[in-house]
Amino acid sequence: MLQDTWVVTSLVAWLDHWQALLGSILGGIVALLAALVVAHGQTRREQRAAATLLIADLLAVVAASRNLSTIATRNGVSEKDYPTWLAGRLSSRQPKLSHHFEAEMVRVIDMNTSLAAHLSLFKTTFSTIEDVITRLKGHFDLERRGILISSSPPGQFTADVQVLHRAFNLSARHAEYAIHYLESLVLSSIPTFTRIRMFFWPSATEKQSRELLEKGNI
């Protein structure tokens, strides 16, 4: 009888010990899952905020490209003269990205390889635009003052104008595709479904995006 009582008592103590241990483990798992959900929600909010700020900068470049093209057409600027005309307009405007662009780019760049590529190439191309505008500004400043002596070495002005024309068009294309991916993968309410759809049934825009990334130019 005493032995049976001891066995029962030991079994109850053992079950009580493991029940407490199991409860602690389950409680820890629940707390971990809750923390992960909160962290994921915070990350999503930060990514959505970053996407909104990035789109504002990207849209400004896309809009500028379209507006300048429309103005040139309306003013009868020929295709041959357009690069020089564009360079003059850009040198007077001196477009700039927001100071937080790179920081916000880091928050979303690992979400999709195509998005990362377009954002990185846009930033690189836009840096080229800024560098060329800095070189051309002196020439156009003199021209606006009626001084027709070029401040650039022979041949350098023409080369810079062509580089600026190509870089500006390319940056606008990268901006358009980056906006598409930001809206589809970051701001969308169904990003997981969109990822699956992109993998199996890419849209025309996504096919054009891949083609641009493969070719490297327009």
HELIX and SHEET records of a PDB file:
HELIX    1   1 LEU A    2  ARG A   74  1                                  73    
HELIX    2   2 TYR A   82  ARG A   93  1                                  12    
HELIX    3   3 PHE A  101  VAL A  108  1                                   8    
HELIX    4   4 THR A  113  ARG A  144  1                                  32    
HELIX    5   5 GLN A  156  TYR A  181  1                                  26    
HELIX    6   6 LEU A  182  VAL A  186  3                                   5    
HELIX    7   7 PRO A  191  PHE A  200  1                                  10    
HELIX    8   8 ALA A  204  LYS A  215  1                                  12    
END                                                                             
